[in-house]
Amino acid sequence: MALNETIFLTGFPGFIAVRLVKRLATEGARFLLLVQPAFMERAREEVARLASETDSLPDSFRLIEGDITQADLGVSPLELERARAETSTLFHLAAIYDLAVGREPAMRVNVEGTRNVNQFALSLKNLRRYHYVSTCYVAGLRTGLILETELRHEAGFRNFYEETKYLAELEVDALKSRLPVTIHRPSVVCGDSRTGETAKYDGIYYLIHYLRKQPSLLSLVNIGNRQVSLNLVPVDFVVEAMTALVRDERAAGLTLQLADPKPLSTHELFEAIAKALAGRGSRLTVPPKLVRTSLSLPFSPTITGLPHAGVPYFFLNQTYDTTQATELLSTHGIHCPSFTDYVGALIEFVDRHPKL
């Protein structure tokens, strides 16, 4: 059955947003895409490509110039009224995804921007669902099992990205009593599990690039940690999950952690990459304390490629519960693949595109 929805979406033409729009377009959806002026030309190119690839009518994708940091999203009064009348589903993806972001821009975009989107959501006459894309890292410095039903804590944060996404989710979560809200918390999103395609090299790519320098030599010494996992999800899983949940009324009012229910430890991730690159695993394992100390040295990023802002993510023991997400997605036949099943695709993409 066709998805007879008009979807208002922020964050276009971002990597996840473009892929989500493409997937929803194949279901028959129509779109109102909020685009910052600086990205309008690229957005037009993406829309032309999406219309062609999905056999959709060009007018199925309407670009609206605006900015979530401004009142009424920086949209003209006429365009705003039209959007309020037509929108039935709202997707809020726009945010600053940068571990080293300063507090002021992070607060302005991630928190104030979300408040403005929330006000827009409250003004929608025919809203069927408000989908907000958060992150598992709202858990900050918490350790152990992180439940989908948990949010508030006082454990602190590793950076302003985590803190502001946490504050933004608090704002959206507070709307659940007034609006049909679904909050999506992806873990670390990497490339497509089939093609390896990605738009940014961070997270697990730091380890891939490190081992690619000299696979035979560097793969001998595992710098991972057996006690800490890095939860990875391919972008196609995240997109398929959100697409399925657009029509699933059971998701209304829930917070769903789109994470790998069986994540690999960083030691296992190292082994998987080493085997894919060098044909074998490591011979030795460096003690975690020594690895962390070495990665924190001033000159370490130049040698390893891992910025200091990324170091803590390889050493904090967090496990993300996916009970609600797994239960809902399994009824749609959607399951998160294991990293070992798609590591080869990621590496092949990096080989073809050493720099993005």
N, C-alpha and C positions, 0 to 999 in steps of 0.2 A: 504494500500500500504506500502511495506517495506521501512524502512528508509535506503536508500542506501548511507550511509555517512561514512567516516572515521573521527572520532572525536578525536582530540588531547585535552587532559584534564589535568589540573594541580590540585594539592590538593588531589590526591588519595594516601592512602586509608582513607581519612577523612569521617566523618559520612554522610554529605550531598553528597559528591562525590560518595561514594559507592552506595548510594541509587539511585542517578541520573544515574550512569552507568548501574545499574541493570534495571532500567525502560527503558532506551534507548536501551539496549540489547534486550529487548522483542520486540522492533520495528525493529530489524534487523541491528542495527548499528555495526560498527567495531571501535576499540579503540586503541589509542596510549596514554598510561597513564604515565605521568611524575611522578616519585617517587624518593624521597630522599633516599640515601643509607641506612640510619638508619631504614627506614620503608619497605625495600624491602621484607623481609621475610613475614611480615604481609600482604603486597600487594599480594604476591604469594598465600597465603592462601585465601584471599578474591576473587581473580580471579578464583581459583579452585571452590570455592563455587558458585560464580556467573555463571560460565559456566554450572555447574550442575543444578542450580535452574532455569536458563533461557533456557536450552536446546540449548545453543550456542556452537559452536566449540571452543575449547581452544585457537586456534590461532586467534580468534576474539579479544582477549585482549592481546596487546603487551605492556609489561612493559619496560619503558625506564628510566634508572638511570640518574638522573640529579638534578638540584637545580636552582630555578628561580633567586636566588641572584647572580648567576655567568653569565658571558658573554656566549651567545649562550645557555643559560639555563644549562650549565655544561654538555651538551650532546656531544658525540663523533661526529667528522665531518661526518662519514659515516651515523650514525643514524640520524643526523641533516638533511642531504640532502634527505634521504629517507622520513623523516617526512614532509619536505617542499613539496615534490612531491605528497605525499598521502593525506595530511590533507585537508579536505573541510570545517570542522566546528571546531572552537576553543572555548573551555570553560576554563576560568581562574577563579578557585576557591581558589587557594592557598593563604593563608594570615595568619597572627597572629590574632586570635580572643580572645583577652584577655584585659579586661578593665584596668588592672593594669600593662600592658606592658610598658617597658621603651622606651624612644624616639629612641635610637640607633637601637635596634632590629626591632622596628616597622617601622622605615624609611628604613632599609635595606630590609626587607621582603615585606612590603606592598607597598612601593613607588618604590625603586630601582628594586625590583622583578617584579613589574608591568611594569616598563619601558622595562625590558628585554623581557617580554612576548609580549609587544607591538611591539618591533623590530622583534620578531619572526613572529608576525601576518603580518607585512608589507612584510615579505619575502616569504609568502605563495603564490604559483602560482595559486592555485585553490580554494582560500578561498571564501566560500559562506556566512559565518557569523562568527563574533567574538562576543561571549557572555561573558560579564564580570559581575561577581557577586560582587556587592557593598553592601551597607547597607543603610537603611533609616536614620541612625545616622550620615551620612555626614552632616546632618542639624545642628549638633553641639548644640549650645546654643540658636538657633532660637526658637521662640515661635509662636503659632498660626498655621495656615494652611501652610503646606509644599507641594508645587506643584511638580509633576513629571518633569515639564519643568524647574524647578529652581535648581541651584547648587551653584553658587558663593555667598559667604556672608562673613561678617566680624564679626559675632557674637561671635566667639570663640568656644572652645570645652571643653568637660568635661575631656578628657584624650587623650593620644597619639594614642590610637586605632582609635577614631573618626577622629582625625586630619590627620593621615596618610591614612586612607581610603578615606577621602575627597581629599587629594592631589593625591592619586592614581586615583580616578574617574576623576579628572580634566585631567589627562594624557590620559585616555581612551576616554573621551568625545571629546578631541581635535582631535581624529582620525576619528570622524564621517564624516568629509568631504572627507576622503580618503578611508575609509573601511566601509563595511556593519556591523555596530556595534549595539548590543542590550545590554543595561545596566540594570541589575536586582538589585533592592534594596529591599531585604527582611526586614521585621521589626524583632522583637524578635522571633527567631525560637525555638519552643519547640518540644516535642515528637510527635510521630505518632498519628493521631486522632483516629485510630482504635485499635492499639496495645499498645499505650503509649510509645513505645520504644524510647529511647534517648541515647546519649552517654555522656552527661554532665549535671550536675545539677547546673543551674544558672538561672537568670531571675525569672520567676514565681515559680521556684522550691524552692527558698528561703522561699517564703510564704507557700508553701505546707509543707516543712520540719518543719517550725515554728509551724504551726497548728497541725501537726501530733504528736508533743511532748505531748500535753494534749488537744485533740480536744474539749472536753466538756467545759473545763475552758477557754482556750485561744480564742475560737470562740465567747465568750460572748462580747468581746470588739474589735470592728472593728478599725484597724489601717490604713485603706485605706483613699483615698482622693476622694471626689465626683467630684472634678473639673479636675482631671488629669487622663488620660487613660494610660494604658500600652498595646501597640499594639502587640498582639501575633498571630503567624501563625504556624500551625502544619507543620512538615517537609514534610509530604506527599503532602500537598497543594503546597508547594514551588517546589517540584520535579515535580509534575504533570503540574504545570504552565510552568516551563522551558522546559519540554518535549514537550508540545503543541506548544510553541513558536519557537522551533527549525525549524519547517517547515513553520511557518507563516511569509510570506514575509512582512506583514504589520508591524511587530515588528522591522524591520531593521531601524536604525536611531533613535529609541526611547529609553527613559529611563522609566522603569516601576517599580512602587512601589508595591511589592508583600506584601501587608499589609491587615489587616482586615478593610473593609470599614465602619464597625460599631463596633469599639473597645469598650470594657467595661472599666469603670473607675476602679481605683485600689480599690475603695470601693466595687464596684460590683464584682470584681474578688475575694475579700476576702469573700464576701457573698456566691459566687458559691462554693468556696473551703470548707467553713464552713458547708454548707448544705450537701455537698458530704461526709464530714468526721463525722460531728456531728448530721446530720439530721435536722438542723435548722440554722437560721441566727443569727446575733449578736443582742445584746440588747442595747449597747452603742457604740458611735463613738468618738475616741480621736481626738482633734483638730490637723490638719496637722502640724502646727508649733511645737507643743509639740512632735509629733511623729518624725519629722525630727531632732529636737534637741537631742532626746533620741537616735536615731539611729547613731548620729554622735559622741557619747561619746566613749572614748577609749575602754571600755570593752564591748560595744554593740555587736560586731560581735561574741563574745564568747557566748553570751546569745541568740541572734536572729538567728545567722548563716548567716546574711547578711553582706558581707564585705563593708567597707566604700566606695569602688569604685562603688558599685552598688546602693548606696543610692540615688544619683541624678536622677536616671531613674524613680523613683517613685514620683517625685515632679516637673518635667518640663512639662509644658502644650504644647505638640506638637500633631498636627493632620496631618496624611499623606494622601494626596489626592491620590486616586487610579483610577481616571477617565479613563485613557488610558489602564491600566492593566485590569480593570473590563470589559471594552468594548471588548477588544480582547479575554479575557479568557471566557467570557460568550458565545461567538460563538463556543467554544469548550466544553461547558457544565461544565466548571470548576468555582467553587465558593468557597470562603473561609468560612469554617464552623465557627459557633459561639463557643466561649470558653465553654459555658454552655453545648454544645453538646458532648464535648470530655474531660471535666475535670475529669470525672470518669475513663477514660482510663489512663490518666496521673497518677492519684493517685494509681490505681491498679498496674501499673508498678513500682512505687516507693515502694509500699508495698512488692512486690516480690523482688525488688532490692534496699534495703535501701542505699547501697553504690555501686558506680560504680568503 
